[in-house]
Amino acid sequence: MATKLKEVDAVIVGLGWTGGILAKELTEAGLRVVALERGAIRSPQNDFAVPIVRDELRFVVRHELMQNTARDTLTIRNNPSQDALPMRRLGSFLPGEGVGGSAVHWSGHTWRWTDMEFNVRSMYEERYGKNFIPADMTVQDWGITYAELEPYYDKFEYTAAVSGKAGNINGQILPGGNPFEAPRTREYPLPPLTPILASEMFTQAAKNNGYHPFPRPSANASRAYTNPDGSKYGACQYCGYCQRFGCEANAKGSPLTTVIPIAMRNPNFELRTYSWVTKVLKTTDGKRVSGVAYTNLLNGEEFEQPAGLVLLCAYAINNVHLMLLSGIGEPYDPVAQKGVIGKNYCYQTGASATLFFEGRHFNPFMSAGGSNATIDDFNINWDFDRGKDGFVGGYNVAGGFNTALPIGYRPVPRGTPQWARHGRPPPPNGTRPQ
């Protein structure tokens, strides 16, 4: 029998960037807020200090900061006729677990979406006609514009210590930034990260070919910084241990060191860790939600937490899963193309190539999570014509490194013999080609 607790104004499910920001804002507005996080809380001083944090086996291979797929996984199928199979290995999809969520171990890449995403159908139909987008393609406008979101983009960048170079301030195109970006009201809070050799070479090659390279904006502080709330950052040390790791220099924008501590200082806020929410509760008439049910993972106790507001902040997949389990909304039917819950999920896709240059020593492990130069000429640039080839969308191109680890990242040219494969000895000098 679940224990029913005292009602609060709001309950937050998952305490990452979204939940952390809402926790801070709602408690400052005077609401009584409870946050439920199924993972632990970590201390940057104790858990991300050197040498503890530089453990590739612990954080890369064993995914210590991420969702445990042996206990809680997703099932995958390409169409309804297939059997859904469990995903037991994490790849580029790295859902976080613990206070701070994925923003503890992310690389910090921080993009602003524009009306090319928010009003995608309208903009393509205006340019290419009503019949350009195929009838079975579920592309639609978001119902919100970039202009409405711009103040919040700006506030986040100054909260998260984003380093970058503006390319468009109030319509004025500036050298060194992204000339295709939507207008912003001011410069980034911090200058770009120090470029590495790979990004310098990419920048020069892109310029030589008439493109418009710019430093990738990233929530890695290029120098010591205090954000508007008083949260302090150290300067990035280019240690290379960025994605999949906590930040040893406290330079990475993370809710664990910014908005969450501010919320926790407020007496209106309560954090409950190891709390796995299993259902969103509804009123007897089913017209509104009334709280959540959750289990304490340490002892198996079950609770009901009534609340006036229920905020699902546990990433899109987990939020949708919880809504489906709770009977909220109409599940998406991919055959009938009806319903909303679960519709249009898409993860990022990409392709990469590793290049070798004779006589060049890149030292890729000396980098930050955002050590990339990028071009947007084929993404949010309308001069790049989609009409003749009949496609919707675009892509950016970048050169550089993202967590090129000393042990985990050891590329060699094609055809290089492997060490001791099938009992063969290593190469004559006992070293691998670089």
TORDRENTOR-519937 format. One record per residue (C-alpha): x, y, z; residue in three letters. Coordinates in Angstrom, 1 decimal. Layout:
// residues N
((X Y Z) 'ALA')
...
This chain:
// residues 434
((0.0 0.0 0.0) 'MET')
((1.5 3.3 -1.1) 'ALA')
((1.9 6.1 1.5) 'THR')
((0.1 9.2 0.5) 'LYS')
((2.2 12.4 1.2) 'LEU')
((1.3 16.0 1.8) 'LYS')
((0.4 17.9 -1.4) 'GLU')
((2.8 20.4 -2.8) 'VAL')
((2.5 23.0 -5.5) 'ASP')
((4.6 21.3 -8.0) 'ALA')
((6.5 18.0 -8.5) 'VAL')
((9.4 17.7 -10.9) 'ILE')
((10.2 14.3 -12.5) 'VAL')
((13.9 14.3 -13.3) 'GLY')
((16.4 17.0 -12.3) 'LEU')
((18.6 17.9 -15.2) 'GLY')
((18.8 21.2 -17.0) 'TRP')
((15.0 21.5 -17.6) 'THR')
((14.1 20.3 -14.1) 'GLY')
((16.8 22.3 -12.5) 'GLY')
((15.8 25.6 -14.2) 'ILE')
((12.2 25.0 -13.3) 'LEU')
((13.1 24.2 -9.7) 'ALA')
((15.0 27.4 -9.3) 'LYS')
((12.3 29.6 -11.0) 'GLU')
((9.3 28.1 -9.3) 'LEU')
((10.8 28.2 -5.8) 'THR')
((11.9 31.8 -6.3) 'GLU')
((8.2 32.5 -7.3) 'ALA')
((7.1 31.1 -3.9) 'GLY')
((5.9 27.7 -4.9) 'LEU')
((6.5 24.6 -2.8) 'ARG')
((8.4 22.2 -5.1) 'VAL')
((9.5 18.5 -4.8) 'VAL')
((12.0 17.1 -7.3) 'ALA')
((12.1 13.3 -7.8) 'LEU')
((15.4 11.9 -9.3) 'GLU')
((15.9 8.2 -9.6) 'ARG')
((19.7 8.5 -9.4) 'GLY')
((22.2 9.8 -6.8) 'ALA')
((23.5 13.3 -6.2) 'ILE')
((27.3 13.7 -6.8) 'ARG')
((29.7 16.3 -5.5) 'SER')
((32.0 17.8 -8.1) 'PRO')
((34.7 18.3 -5.5) 'GLN')
((34.6 14.6 -4.5) 'ASN')
((33.4 12.8 -7.6) 'ASP')
((35.0 14.7 -10.4) 'PHE')
((38.4 15.5 -9.0) 'ALA')
((41.7 14.3 -10.5) 'VAL')
((42.6 11.5 -10.7) 'PRO')
((39.2 9.9 -9.9) 'ILE')
((37.4 11.4 -13.0) 'VAL')
((40.1 10.4 -15.5) 'ARG')
((38.9 6.8 -15.6) 'ASP')
((38.0 5.7 -19.1) 'GLU')
((37.0 2.2 -17.9) 'LEU')
((34.6 3.5 -15.3) 'ARG')
((32.9 6.3 -17.2) 'PHE')
((33.3 5.3 -20.9) 'VAL')
((33.1 1.6 -20.9) 'VAL')
((30.9 1.1 -17.8) 'ARG')
((28.8 4.2 -18.2) 'HIS')
((28.7 5.2 -14.6) 'GLU')
((27.0 8.5 -15.1) 'LEU')
((24.3 7.0 -17.5) 'MET')
((21.2 5.0 -17.5) 'GLN')
((21.7 1.3 -16.6) 'ASN')
((20.4 -0.6 -19.6) 'THR')
((20.6 -3.9 -17.7) 'ALA')
((18.0 -2.6 -15.3) 'ARG')
((16.0 -0.1 -17.4) 'ASP')
((16.2 -0.2 -21.1) 'THR')
((14.3 0.7 -24.3) 'LEU')
((12.9 -1.7 -26.8) 'THR')
((13.5 -0.9 -30.5) 'ILE')
((11.7 -2.0 -33.7) 'ARG')
((11.7 -0.4 -37.2) 'ASN')
((8.0 -1.2 -37.9) 'ASN')
((5.0 -2.6 -36.0) 'PRO')
((5.4 -6.0 -37.6) 'SER')
((8.7 -6.6 -36.0) 'GLN')
((9.4 -7.9 -32.5) 'ASP')
((10.7 -5.1 -30.2) 'ALA')
((14.2 -6.0 -29.0) 'LEU')
((15.9 -4.4 -25.9) 'PRO')
((18.8 -2.0 -26.3) 'MET')
((21.5 -3.2 -24.0) 'ARG')
((24.4 -1.1 -25.2) 'ARG')
((24.7 2.7 -25.2) 'LEU')
((26.2 4.4 -28.3) 'GLY')
((26.0 8.1 -29.0) 'SER')
((22.6 8.1 -27.2) 'PHE')
((23.7 8.6 -23.6) 'LEU')
((20.8 9.2 -21.2) 'PRO')
((22.0 10.4 -17.8) 'GLY')
((21.1 9.2 -14.4) 'GLU')
((21.6 11.2 -11.3) 'GLY')
((21.1 14.8 -10.2) 'VAL')
((22.1 17.0 -13.2) 'GLY')
((21.1 14.4 -15.7) 'GLY')
((23.0 14.2 -19.0) 'SER')
((24.2 17.7 -18.6) 'ALA')
((26.8 16.4 -16.1) 'VAL')
((28.5 14.4 -18.9) 'HIS')
((27.6 16.3 -22.0) 'TRP')
((30.1 18.0 -24.3) 'SER')
((28.4 21.4 -23.9) 'GLY')
((27.5 22.0 -27.6) 'HIS')
((24.9 24.7 -27.5) 'THR')
((22.9 25.5 -30.6) 'TRP')
((20.0 27.9 -31.1) 'ARG')
((17.2 26.5 -33.3) 'TRP')
((15.7 29.0 -35.7) 'THR')
((12.5 29.3 -37.6) 'ASP')
((14.0 26.9 -40.1) 'MET')
((13.0 24.3 -37.4) 'GLU')
((10.1 26.0 -35.7) 'PHE')
((8.3 27.0 -38.8) 'ASN')
((9.7 24.4 -41.1) 'VAL')
((6.5 23.5 -43.0) 'ARG')
((5.4 27.0 -43.6) 'SER')
((8.8 28.2 -44.8) 'MET')
((9.3 25.3 -47.2) 'TYR')
((5.7 25.6 -48.6) 'GLU')
((6.2 29.3 -49.1) 'GLU')
((9.5 28.8 -51.0) 'ARG')
((8.8 25.6 -52.9) 'TYR')
((5.0 25.3 -53.0) 'GLY')
((2.3 23.4 -51.1) 'LYS')
((3.1 20.0 -52.7) 'ASN')
((6.9 20.1 -52.0) 'PHE')
((6.7 18.1 -48.7) 'ILE')
((5.4 14.6 -49.4) 'PRO')
((2.0 13.7 -47.9) 'ALA')
((3.5 10.9 -45.7) 'ASP')
((6.2 13.2 -44.2) 'MET')
((5.1 14.3 -40.7) 'THR')
((6.8 17.7 -40.9) 'VAL')
((4.9 20.4 -39.1) 'GLN')
((5.3 23.9 -37.5) 'ASP')
((6.0 24.0 -33.8) 'TRP')
((3.5 26.8 -32.9) 'GLY')
((6.3 29.0 -31.5) 'ILE')
((8.8 31.3 -33.2) 'THR')
((12.5 32.1 -32.7) 'TYR')
((11.7 35.7 -31.7) 'ALA')
((9.6 34.4 -28.8) 'GLU')
((12.4 32.1 -27.6) 'LEU')
((15.4 34.5 -28.2) 'GLU')
((15.3 36.0 -24.7) 'PRO')
((15.4 32.6 -23.1) 'TYR')
((18.2 31.4 -25.3) 'TYR')
((20.1 34.4 -24.2) 'ASP')
((19.4 33.8 -20.5) 'LYS')
((20.5 30.2 -20.8) 'PHE')
((23.8 31.0 -22.5) 'GLU')
((24.7 33.5 -19.8) 'TYR')
((23.6 30.9 -17.1) 'THR')
((25.6 28.1 -18.7) 'ALA')
((28.8 30.0 -19.5) 'ALA')
((28.6 29.4 -23.2) 'VAL')
((31.7 30.4 -25.2) 'SER')
((31.3 31.5 -28.8) 'GLY')
((31.4 34.2 -31.4) 'LYS')
((28.2 35.9 -32.5) 'ALA')
((27.6 36.2 -36.2) 'GLY')
((24.3 38.2 -36.2) 'ASN')
((23.6 40.8 -33.5) 'ILE')
((20.2 42.6 -34.2) 'ASN')
((20.6 42.0 -37.9) 'GLY')
((24.2 43.1 -38.2) 'GLN')
((26.4 40.4 -39.6) 'ILE')
((29.7 40.2 -37.8) 'LEU')
((33.0 38.6 -39.0) 'PRO')
((34.2 35.4 -37.3) 'GLY')
((30.7 34.2 -36.3) 'GLY')
((28.0 32.2 -38.1) 'ASN')
((26.5 34.6 -40.7) 'PRO')
((23.5 32.4 -41.1) 'PHE')
((22.3 32.4 -37.5) 'GLU')
((19.1 34.1 -36.5) 'ALA')
((19.6 37.6 -34.9) 'PRO')
((20.7 37.6 -31.3) 'ARG')
((20.5 40.6 -28.9) 'THR')
((24.1 40.5 -27.7) 'ARG')
((27.4 38.7 -27.9) 'GLU')
((28.1 35.4 -26.1) 'TYR')
((29.0 35.7 -22.5) 'PRO')
((32.5 34.3 -23.1) 'LEU')
((34.9 34.4 -26.1) 'PRO')
((35.4 31.2 -28.1) 'PRO')
((37.5 28.3 -26.8) 'LEU')
((41.2 28.3 -27.9) 'THR')
((41.3 26.7 -31.4) 'PRO')
((43.2 23.4 -31.8) 'ILE')
((45.2 22.5 -34.9) 'LEU')
((42.5 20.4 -36.4) 'ALA')
((39.9 23.2 -36.2) 'SER')
((42.5 25.7 -37.5) 'GLU')
((43.2 23.6 -40.6) 'MET')
((39.4 23.1 -41.2) 'PHE')
((38.8 26.8 -40.9) 'THR')
((41.5 27.7 -43.4) 'GLN')
((40.3 25.0 -45.9) 'ALA')
((36.7 26.2 -45.5) 'ALA')
((37.6 29.8 -46.2) 'LYS')
((39.7 28.8 -49.2) 'ASN')
((36.6 27.2 -50.6) 'ASN')
((34.3 30.1 -50.0) 'GLY')
((32.5 28.8 -46.9) 'TYR')
((31.9 30.6 -43.6) 'HIS')
((33.6 28.8 -40.7) 'PRO')
((32.9 29.8 -37.1) 'PHE')
((33.9 28.3 -33.6) 'PRO')
((31.3 25.9 -32.3) 'ARG')
((29.4 27.5 -29.4) 'PRO')
((29.9 25.4 -26.3) 'SER')
((29.1 25.5 -22.6) 'ALA')
((32.7 25.2 -21.7) 'ASN')
((34.0 28.3 -20.1) 'ALA')
((36.9 29.7 -22.0) 'SER')
((38.0 31.7 -18.9) 'ARG')
((36.9 32.0 -15.3) 'ALA')
((33.3 33.3 -15.2) 'TYR')
((30.6 34.2 -12.7) 'THR')
((27.1 33.9 -14.1) 'ASN')
((24.2 36.3 -13.3) 'PRO')
((23.0 34.1 -10.4) 'ASP')
((26.5 34.2 -8.8) 'GLY')
((27.5 30.6 -9.8) 'SER')
((31.2 30.5 -10.5) 'LYS')
((33.1 28.6 -13.2) 'TYR')
((36.7 27.8 -13.7) 'GLY')
((38.4 28.1 -17.0) 'ALA')
((38.5 25.1 -19.4) 'CYS')
((41.8 23.2 -19.1) 'GLN')
((41.5 21.4 -22.4) 'TYR')
((42.1 18.1 -20.6) 'CYS')
((40.1 16.1 -23.1) 'GLY')
((37.9 14.4 -20.5) 'TYR')
((34.6 16.1 -21.4) 'CYS')
((31.8 14.0 -22.9) 'GLN')
((30.9 11.1 -20.6) 'ARG')
((32.8 12.7 -17.7) 'PHE')
((32.1 15.2 -15.0) 'GLY')
((34.2 18.4 -15.3) 'CYS')
((37.4 18.5 -13.1) 'GLU')
((37.8 22.2 -13.7) 'ALA')
((34.2 23.2 -13.0) 'ASN')
((34.3 24.8 -16.4) 'ALA')
((31.4 22.9 -18.1) 'LYS')
((27.9 24.4 -17.9) 'GLY')
((25.9 22.0 -15.7) 'SER')
((22.8 22.4 -13.6) 'PRO')
((24.6 20.5 -10.9) 'LEU')
((26.8 23.5 -10.2) 'THR')
((24.4 26.3 -11.2) 'THR')
((20.6 26.3 -10.9) 'VAL')
((20.2 23.2 -8.7) 'ILE')
((22.3 24.5 -5.8) 'PRO')
((20.3 27.7 -5.9) 'ILE')
((17.0 25.8 -5.7) 'ALA')
((18.4 23.7 -2.9) 'MET')
((19.1 26.7 -0.8) 'ARG')
((15.4 27.7 -0.9) 'ASN')
((13.3 26.3 2.0) 'PRO')
((10.4 25.8 -0.5) 'ASN')
((12.4 23.1 -2.3) 'PHE')
((13.0 19.4 -1.5) 'GLU')
((15.0 16.9 -3.5) 'LEU')
((14.4 13.2 -3.2) 'ARG')
((17.0 11.0 -4.8) 'THR')
((16.7 7.3 -5.7) 'TYR')
((13.0 8.0 -6.4) 'SER')
((11.7 6.2 -9.5) 'TRP')
((8.4 7.7 -10.8) 'VAL')
((6.2 4.9 -12.2) 'THR')
((2.9 6.7 -12.9) 'LYS')
((1.3 10.1 -13.3) 'VAL')
((-1.8 10.1 -11.2) 'LEU')
((-5.1 11.7 -12.4) 'LYS')
((-8.3 13.0 -10.8) 'THR')
((-11.3 10.7 -10.7) 'THR')
((-12.8 12.3 -13.7) 'ASP')
((-9.6 11.9 -15.6) 'GLY')
((-9.5 15.5 -16.8) 'LYS')
((-6.4 16.6 -15.0) 'ARG')
((-3.3 15.2 -13.3) 'VAL')
((-3.1 15.2 -9.5) 'SER')
((0.4 14.0 -8.7) 'GLY')
((2.7 11.0 -9.2) 'VAL')
((3.4 7.5 -7.8) 'ALA')
((7.0 6.6 -7.2) 'TYR')
((9.2 3.9 -5.6) 'THR')
((12.1 4.4 -3.3) 'ASN')
((14.9 2.4 -4.9) 'LEU')
((16.8 1.9 -1.7) 'LEU')
((14.1 0.1 0.2) 'ASN')
((11.2 -0.6 -2.2) 'GLY')
((8.7 1.7 -0.4) 'GLU')
((5.9 3.1 -2.6) 'GLU')
((4.6 6.7 -2.3) 'PHE')
((2.0 9.0 -3.8) 'GLU')
((3.0 12.6 -4.1) 'GLN')
((0.0 14.9 -4.8) 'PRO')
((0.8 18.1 -6.6) 'ALA')
((-1.0 21.0 -8.3) 'GLY')
((1.6 20.8 -11.2) 'LEU')
((3.4 17.7 -12.6) 'VAL')
((6.4 18.6 -14.6) 'LEU')
((8.0 15.8 -16.7) 'LEU')
((11.6 16.7 -17.2) 'CYS')
((13.2 13.2 -17.6) 'ALA')
((14.1 13.6 -21.3) 'TYR')
((11.8 13.0 -24.3) 'ALA')
((11.9 9.2 -24.3) 'ILE')
((11.4 8.8 -20.6) 'ASN')
((8.6 11.4 -20.5) 'ASN')
((6.7 9.7 -23.4) 'VAL')
((7.2 6.3 -21.7) 'HIS')
((5.7 7.7 -18.5) 'LEU')
((2.8 9.3 -20.3) 'MET')
((2.0 6.0 -22.2) 'LEU')
((2.1 4.1 -18.9) 'LEU')
((-0.2 6.7 -17.3) 'SER')
((-2.8 6.8 -20.0) 'GLY')
((-2.2 10.4 -20.9) 'ILE')
((-3.0 11.5 -24.4) 'GLY')
((-3.5 9.5 -27.5) 'GLU')
((-0.6 7.2 -28.4) 'PRO')
((0.8 7.8 -31.9) 'TYR')
((-0.2 5.1 -34.5) 'ASP')
((2.4 5.1 -37.3) 'PRO')
((0.0 3.2 -39.6) 'VAL')
((-3.1 5.4 -39.2) 'ALA')
((-0.9 8.5 -38.6) 'GLN')
((-3.1 9.5 -35.7) 'LYS')
((-2.3 10.4 -32.1) 'GLY')
((0.4 12.6 -30.6) 'VAL')
((2.2 10.8 -27.8) 'ILE')
((5.4 9.3 -29.2) 'GLY')
((5.1 11.0 -32.6) 'LYS')
((8.1 12.6 -34.4) 'ASN')
((10.9 11.4 -32.2) 'TYR')
((14.2 11.7 -34.0) 'CYS')
((17.7 11.5 -32.5) 'TYR')
((20.7 13.3 -34.1) 'GLN')
((22.4 11.6 -36.9) 'THR')
((25.9 12.1 -38.3) 'GLY')
((28.8 10.7 -40.2) 'ALA')
((32.5 11.2 -39.7) 'SER')
((35.9 10.6 -41.3) 'ALA')
((39.4 10.3 -39.7) 'THR')
((42.1 12.0 -41.8) 'LEU')
((45.9 11.5 -41.4) 'PHE')
((48.5 14.2 -42.4) 'PHE')
((52.1 13.3 -42.8) 'GLU')
((54.3 15.3 -40.4) 'GLY')
((51.4 16.7 -38.4) 'ARG')
((51.0 16.0 -34.7) 'HIS')
((47.5 16.9 -33.5) 'PHE')
((47.6 15.7 -29.9) 'ASN')
((43.8 15.2 -30.0) 'PRO')
((43.5 14.4 -26.3) 'PHE')
((44.4 18.1 -25.6) 'MET')
((41.0 19.5 -26.4) 'SER')
((37.6 20.6 -25.0) 'ALA')
((34.2 19.1 -25.7) 'GLY')
((33.5 21.9 -28.1) 'GLY')
((36.9 22.0 -29.9) 'SER')
((35.4 22.2 -33.4) 'ASN')
((35.2 24.7 -36.2) 'ALA')
((31.8 24.5 -38.1) 'THR')
((30.1 25.7 -41.2) 'ILE')
((26.4 26.2 -41.6) 'ASP')
((26.4 26.8 -45.3) 'ASP')
((24.4 23.7 -46.0) 'PHE')
((22.0 24.0 -43.0) 'ASN')
((20.2 27.2 -42.2) 'ILE')
((21.3 29.0 -45.4) 'ASN')
((18.5 29.5 -48.0) 'TRP')
((21.1 30.1 -50.7) 'ASP')
((21.7 26.3 -50.5) 'PHE')
((18.8 25.2 -52.7) 'ASP')
((16.8 22.2 -51.6) 'ARG')
((14.3 22.4 -54.4) 'GLY')
((16.3 20.9 -57.3) 'LYS')
((17.2 17.8 -55.2) 'ASP')
((13.8 17.6 -53.4) 'GLY')
((14.7 17.3 -49.8) 'PHE')
((13.9 19.0 -46.5) 'VAL')
((16.5 20.0 -44.0) 'GLY')
((20.2 20.3 -44.1) 'GLY')
((23.5 19.6 -42.2) 'TYR')
((26.5 21.3 -40.8) 'ASN')
((30.1 20.2 -41.3) 'VAL')
((32.8 20.5 -38.6) 'ALA')
((36.4 19.7 -38.1) 'GLY')
((38.1 19.1 -34.7) 'GLY')
((37.8 16.7 -31.8) 'PHE')
((35.3 15.9 -29.1) 'ASN')
((36.7 13.9 -26.2) 'THR')
((39.5 12.2 -28.1) 'ALA')
((40.7 10.1 -25.2) 'LEU')
((44.3 9.1 -24.6) 'PRO')
((43.4 5.4 -24.4) 'ILE')
((40.0 5.2 -26.1) 'GLY')
((40.9 7.2 -29.2) 'TYR')
((43.8 5.6 -31.1) 'ARG')
((43.0 5.8 -34.8) 'PRO')
((45.5 4.3 -37.3) 'VAL')
((45.6 4.3 -41.1) 'PRO')
((43.7 1.6 -42.9) 'ARG')
((45.7 -1.6 -43.2) 'GLY')
((47.7 -1.1 -40.0) 'THR')
((48.3 -4.6 -38.4) 'PRO')
((46.7 -5.2 -35.0) 'GLN')
((48.8 -6.0 -32.0) 'TRP')
((49.2 -9.7 -31.3) 'ALA')
((46.2 -10.7 -33.4) 'ARG')
((46.0 -14.5 -33.7) 'HIS')
((49.3 -14.8 -31.9) 'GLY')
((51.3 -12.6 -34.3) 'ARG')
((54.0 -10.3 -32.7) 'PRO')
((53.6 -6.6 -32.7) 'PRO')
((55.2 -4.4 -35.4) 'PRO')
((59.0 -4.5 -35.4) 'PRO')
((59.6 -1.4 -33.3) 'ASN')
((56.9 -2.4 -30.9) 'GLY')
((54.8 0.8 -31.5) 'THR')
((51.7 1.5 -33.5) 'ARG')
((51.8 4.0 -36.3) 'PRO')
((50.4 7.4 -35.4) 'GLN')
